[in-house]
Amino acid sequence: MRILRDRQLDGLRAVAVMLVLYAHFLAVDGSHWGHIGVRLFFVLSGFLITRLLLDARDAAPFESGTVLKAFYIRRALRIFPPYFLVLGLVWLLDLERSEKVLAWHALYLSNFWYALQNEWVPWVLCHTWSLSIEEQFYLAWPLIILLAPRRSIARICVGVIACSLAFRLYWPLTATPSLARDLLPPASMDALGAGALLAASPSWRKGWPRWAQLSWLPLSLLSLALLWLKPAAMTPSLAWLAWVGLEVFPILPLAMLVGACSRGRGGSLGRLIELPPLTALGRISYGVYLFHAVILALVVEAQRFIPVNVSQQGIGRFVVAGALTLVVACLSWLFFEKPLNALKRHFPYVRPILGREARADRYAAYLGDPVGGGKSFRTSDLQ
C-alpha cells in the first residue's frame, strides 16, 4: 500500500507554523495570527486523520480492530517521543518551575490546566494546549469514523461543528470571560470538524457548493478586518463579537484552502506552496512547534551573551530564536523522529493477504495503481 506525500499540505503546515513563530517571536501587539496558524493545523489534522481512516475503512479487507491498533501505535510513534523529550528537557533545565505541573502536560491535559489557572503559567509549555486538544480528539474520533454508519459521517461532522458554534454563543451567558473559552475542547471542534467534513465529502474537493463559493471571499475579508481591529479598544460586547468572528469566519476559507491543496492546486499559488524550503519546513513543523517555546526561554536566559535584543518581541528575537528552533527541529527530525517514524511500516492499517494474487495486488498498489477499485492511502508521512 503506497503512502503518497501531500506536498502542498506540507507547504500549508509550514505556513501554519510560521504564523505561530511570527506571533511568539516578532509581533508586538498580541497578534491573533498565531491562533490562525493553530486553527489551520486543526483543519489539516481533522482532514488528514479522517481521510486516512475512511481510506482504511473502504479498503479490503477491512478490520476495525486492526485499523484502531495501527492508528494508535502509529500516532504514538509519531507524537509521543519528541513530546516527552521536550517535557524531559523542561524538567531537567527547571524552566519556569514547570516540574510542579508536568503531570498535567504528560497526561495531555495542558488545556485544562491553563483554563483552570486562567493564565499562561508556565509560559514555556503554553503551546501544548493545542497538542492536548488533538490527543483528546484522537481518543474518540477514530471510533466514530470506523463504527458509525458510513452515510452518517458527514452529518456527524456537521453536528460537531454546530455544537462548537453553540459553545461560542453560550459562553457570554457564563459571565466569566477567561482562557477556558479558547482552551476547552468544544472551542476547537469546529476547525477539526470542518477538516473532517472535507474528508467525508470528497465531492467538495472537486466542486465546492454554491454557498461556499459565494462566502469564502467575504469571510476572508471580514477575518482580515477583525485581525486589523483586534488591538483596538472595545466594549465587552464588541470584544466578544470580534472573538467569535476571528474564530469562526476563517474556518471556511481555511477548509477550502486545505481542500484545494489536497488535490493539488495549480498556478503560481500551487508552485509557491510546493517550494522545497516550504515543504521541508512543513515536514519538520511538529518539531518546530514543540521546541520553539523552550528555545525562546533558553535564549532569553542567555541574553547577556547575545549581541541583539532577544528579551523582547522583535527582529532580533525572531532571527536568533527562529534560527535555533529550525536547527534543533532539523536535528530532531533527522536523528530522532524520522527513524522512529520508519517503524510505522510494521503496523499497516490493513492486514496483508498472503498468496500470489495478493502479492501482485500489493505490488500494483505500491506502484500507485490500486486494483479492484481500491484506494491507495494518500496521507503525509507525518500521519
VENGIGI-V151394 format. One record per pair of residues at least 6 apart in sequence whose C-alpha atoms are under 7 Angstrom apart, sorted by the first residue. I is the first residue (numbers start at 1). GAP is how many residues later the second one is. D is the distance in whole Angstrom. If there is no record, write none. Layout:
i/gap/d
I/GAP/D
I/GAP/D
This chain:
i/gap/d
1/361/6
1/364/5
1/365/5
1/375/6
1/376/7
2/363/6
2/364/5
2/366/6
2/374/6
2/375/6
3/374/5
3/375/6
3/376/6
4/373/7
4/374/5
4/375/6
4/376/7
5/373/7
5/374/6
5/375/5
5/376/6
6/256/7
6/373/6
6/374/6
7/267/6
7/272/6
8/253/5
8/254/7
8/256/7
8/265/6
8/266/5
9/249/7
9/252/6
9/253/6
10/269/5
10/272/4
10/273/6
11/262/5
11/263/6
11/267/5
11/268/5
11/271/6
13/28/7
13/269/5
13/272/6
14/264/6
14/265/7
14/267/5
14/268/4
14/271/6
16/21/4
16/22/7
16/24/6
16/25/6
17/20/6
17/268/6
17/272/7
19/14/6
19/15/5
19/18/5
20/14/4
20/17/6
22/12/7
23/8/6
23/10/6
23/11/5
25/288/5
25/289/7
25/292/6
25/293/5
26/287/5
26/288/4
26/289/6
26/291/7
26/292/5
27/286/6
27/287/7
28/285/6
29/202/7
32/195/7
39/152/6
40/214/6
42/149/6
42/150/5
43/148/5
43/149/5
43/151/6
43/152/4
43/212/6
44/151/6
44/214/7
45/147/7
46/146/4
46/147/6
46/149/4
46/150/5
47/148/4
47/149/5
47/151/6
47/152/5
48/331/7
50/146/5
50/149/6
51/148/5
52/325/7
52/327/7
53/89/7
53/92/7
55/320/7
55/322/6
56/6/7
56/11/7
56/293/6
56/294/7
57/89/7
59/315/6
59/316/7
61/289/7
62/288/6
64/82/6
66/283/6
66/284/7
67/282/5
67/283/7
70/277/5
70/278/6
70/279/6
74/270/6
77/263/6
77/264/6
78/263/6
82/255/7
83/207/7
86/205/7
90/8/7
91/7/7
91/8/5
96/26/6
98/24/6
104/6/6
104/9/7
108/24/5
108/27/7
109/23/6
110/18/6
110/19/5
110/22/6
111/18/4
111/21/6
111/72/5
111/73/6
112/72/7
114/6/6
115/64/5
115/65/4
115/68/6
118/60/6
118/61/5
120/6/6
124/169/5
124/170/6
124/173/7
125/168/7
129/54/7
133/52/6
145/8/7
153/47/7
154/43/6
154/46/6
154/47/7
157/36/5
157/39/6
157/40/5
160/29/6
160/30/7
160/33/6
161/28/6
161/29/4
161/32/6
161/33/7
164/22/5
164/23/6
164/25/6
164/26/5
167/19/7
167/20/7
168/76/7
171/10/7
181/6/7
191/60/6
194/61/6
195/60/6
198/6/7
198/61/7
205/54/5
205/55/6
216/36/6
216/37/5
219/30/5
219/31/7
220/29/7
220/30/6
220/33/6
223/22/7
223/23/6
223/26/6
223/27/6
226/16/6
226/20/6
284/45/6
284/46/7
284/49/6
287/42/5
287/45/7
288/37/6
288/38/6
288/41/5
291/34/6
292/33/5
295/26/6
295/30/6
296/25/6
299/11/7
299/22/7
300/10/6
300/11/5
303/7/6
303/8/7
308/8/6
309/7/6
309/8/7
310/6/6
310/7/4
361/10/6
364/6/6
364/7/7
365/6/7
365/11/6
368/8/7
370/6/6
